[in-house]
């Protein structure tokens, strides 16, 4: 294994020909994986692959981040996403730490105003929070010549549903599939690039749906989101839902049958945000009975679950086996 700092990237007609390290070593390879994060040293900087900006649909471009050591708060089994004046705030649960971050749009709120709102609503934050600037979007092609990007070197969208992890896994799976073919053709690279581009675009539209449907606050930012956020590939599904409500037939309104978030994922946003629809349906007494029984079963199942505080010592016990 070679470890070092890249000082220069040499390119040719096939992509990257060599990495020149500060140590003086010159590293060559048949395939380079660009995992350099937002810098995208190979795919973006060296090969100058065009970047597709999603700012017309996802308006947030900054985050202010902080946290505090866990006190007596219970460890929640989920990540919280809370509506803020000009964006939203996450709460990520760790065993001994609570991490918070306010993702916002700098067109509607200044950094100082975002910081003040963030600290006002999270008074337990002790240290001065830090700021991160970002741009939502992705490179036009993920695999160019002998370079393929993974993670933030490939693209980035705000972490509203922690979607970056899913796209990373699916991108790596696709790379592994292509490498198992034993050779790399232009057609295989094109198929991979089409898949990754589809993943980013489906994610962009799924996140945009959150902004289009959220009616919790009536600030200037949220008014703008509800009025102008484009749903693009989800427009047919949104129109179908406004007419028919939560119908299983809505899956035929999705642009792709194997959409990353499926019909159920989109219905969770539409139903959860109480998006109104024209169709009216009154369940029969029998249907109501079945539904209430189903709810009772779910409540009973949840009541039998272990809290994180109880579960963690159990899975760390020497006798525990996954």
HUJO-V299034 format. One record per backbone hydrogen bond with DSSP energy under -1.0 kcal/mol. CO is the residue of the C=O (numbers start at 1). NH is the residue of the N-H. E is the energy in kcal/mol with one decimal. If there is no record, write none. Layout:
co: <CO/CO>
nh: <NH/NH>
e: <E/E>
This chain:
co: <5/8/10/10/12/15/18/19/20/20/21/25/27/32/34/37/40/40/41/42/43/50/52/54/54/61/62/63/64/65/66/68/80/82/86/87/88/89/90/91/92/96/97/98/99/100/101/102/103/104/104/105/105/110/111/112/113/114/115/116/117/122/130/132/136/137/138/142/144/146/147/148/150/151/151/154/156/158/163/164/165/166/167/168/169/170/171/172/173/174/175/176/178/179/185/186/187/188/189/190/191/192/193/194/195/196/197/198/199/200/201/202/203/204/205/207/208/209/210/219/220/221/222/223/224/225/231/232/234/235/236/237/238/239/240/241/242/243/245/247/248/249/250/251/256/259/261/262/263/264/266/267/268/269/270/271/284/285/286/287/288/289/290/291/292/293/294/295/296/297/298/299/300/302/307/308/311/312/314/317>
nh: <22/20/17/18/15/12/10/27/7/8/24/21/19/148/150/40/44/45/46/47/49/140/138/57/58/134/104/132/102/130/100/98/91/89/105/84/103/82/101/80/99/70/94/68/92/66/90/64/88/61/62/108/109/114/115/116/117/118/119/120/121/125/65/63/54/156/52/149/147/32/144/34/153/154/155/139/137/160/167/168/169/170/171/172/173/174/175/176/177/178/179/180/181/182/189/190/191/192/193/194/195/196/197/198/199/200/201/202/203/204/205/206/207/208/209/211/212/213/214/223/224/225/226/227/228/229/234/235/238/239/240/241/242/243/244/245/278/279/247/250/251/252/253/254/259/262/265/266/267/268/270/271/272/273/275/274/288/289/290/291/292/293/294/295/296/297/298/299/300/301/302/303/304/305/311/312/315/316/317/320>
e: <-2.4/-3.0/-2.4/-1.5/-1.4/-2.5/-2.8/-3.1/-3.2/-1.8/-1.8/-2.9/-2.6/-2.2/-2.4/-1.7/-1.1/-2.8/-1.3/-2.4/-1.9/-3.0/-1.7/-2.1/-2.7/-2.5/-2.5/-2.7/-2.9/-2.2/-3.1/-2.4/-1.8/-2.8/-1.6/-2.6/-2.9/-3.2/-1.4/-1.9/-2.3/-1.6/-1.9/-1.7/-2.8/-2.8/-2.7/-2.0/-2.2/-2.0/-1.8/-1.8/-1.0/-2.6/-2.6/-2.5/-2.5/-2.6/-2.7/-2.3/-2.0/-1.8/-3.1/-2.1/-2.9/-3.1/-3.2/-2.1/-2.0/-3.1/-2.7/-2.6/-1.3/-1.9/-1.2/-2.2/-3.1/-1.5/-2.3/-2.4/-2.2/-2.3/-2.5/-2.4/-2.5/-1.9/-2.2/-2.6/-2.2/-2.2/-2.4/-1.7/-1.0/-1.3/-2.2/-2.4/-2.1/-2.4/-2.8/-2.2/-1.9/-2.5/-2.5/-2.0/-2.1/-2.3/-2.4/-2.6/-2.0/-2.7/-2.2/-2.1/-2.5/-2.2/-1.6/-1.1/-2.3/-1.8/-1.3/-2.3/-2.1/-2.3/-2.3/-1.8/-2.6/-1.7/-2.5/-1.9/-2.8/-2.4/-2.3/-2.7/-2.3/-1.1/-3.1/-2.6/-2.2/-1.1/-1.9/-2.0/-1.5/-1.7/-2.1/-1.0/-1.2/-1.1/-1.4/-1.4/-2.6/-1.9/-2.4/-3.2/-1.4/-1.8/-2.4/-1.7/-2.4/-2.0/-2.2/-2.4/-2.4/-2.1/-2.3/-2.3/-2.1/-2.2/-2.0/-2.3/-2.4/-2.2/-2.4/-2.1/-1.0/-1.4/-2.6/-2.5/-2.2/-1.0/-1.1/-2.1>
